[in-house]
Amino acid sequence: MSRLDELILEVKSKLKKYDEAGLLDEISMRRDALKALKRFGNSIGTMTEGTVEIVDGIGYLPDNFISLYMAILCEPHAYTYTGEIDALQTSYFYKERVIESSTWNECESCCQSKTENVIRENLYFNGGSAQFVYKNPTLLKLGRSFEKSKMHLRCRNRVVKDNPNEISIIGSKIQANFNSGHIYLQYYGLPTDEDGQPDIPETFNGELETYLEYHLLRRCAEDLLANSDAMAGLASLYTVYKQEEVSARDNASNELKMLSPSSIYKVKALNRLESLQYQIIVPWH
């Protein structure tokens, strides 16, 4: 169980009567926790990568996204695999890319030996692996409506001026001026758990987790009071939660200032059935 899941269970246990009455929304709690985490920005982010598909001019950012470092438009080209094909086909990702799509072509060792500019996406499975090759990678231009808070200070796309293809990040979406395509992203994001879901960075004194706990308690109490579902005494508790949240937020901010981004992540031995790794070979000029 991830630390975020554990925290949500802890908050629900402290509001047990409301939870038993079905008045607590776990999806909203998770969304509130992620929003609160992302307010700390790149101080809790680590470099991450992935691909986003654009359909009808829209793509959706990964849930753990904080800020963009690089966005590259590329074309699906071909794939190879090792191991038993039946084992690979049990993967949702493999089915999504190959079985349910005519975009990809199966190839042999040619994909491994290509020397032109490509991006290689490697998926590892229990007993096998697959490699997907994207061709014609080009850095995208950033649109005028791009939310500056979602852009890293060293974002590689800031210098692109002459590419007709451009994107803007607004909220949780990528809006493109082209109808369809695949975008390879390098971005700073929240750490993820064993299932690839956003998780809470671990700090030495746990101030960040303490802040999130009071933040969720305050948000839950706020919603219950607004919906007239509050029991006696919750209004007083709401005031306490709000005060403790402010204090805990300051403590978390101060703790993060004393830490390097790499030191706030606990090293984990992940035993994941599937994992992703990219190799990018693109021109920078």
Beta strands, then each sheet from edge to edge (+ up, - down):
strand 1: 46-55
strand 2: 58-60
strand 3: 65-83
strand 4: 105-106
strand 5: 118-125
strand 6: 128-139
strand 7: 141-142
strand 8: 166-170
strand 9: 173-176
strand 10: 180-189
strand 11: 275-281
sheet 1: 1+ 10- 3+ 4+
sheet 2: 1+ 10- 3+ 6- 5+ 11-
sheet 3: 2+ 9- 8+ 7+
end
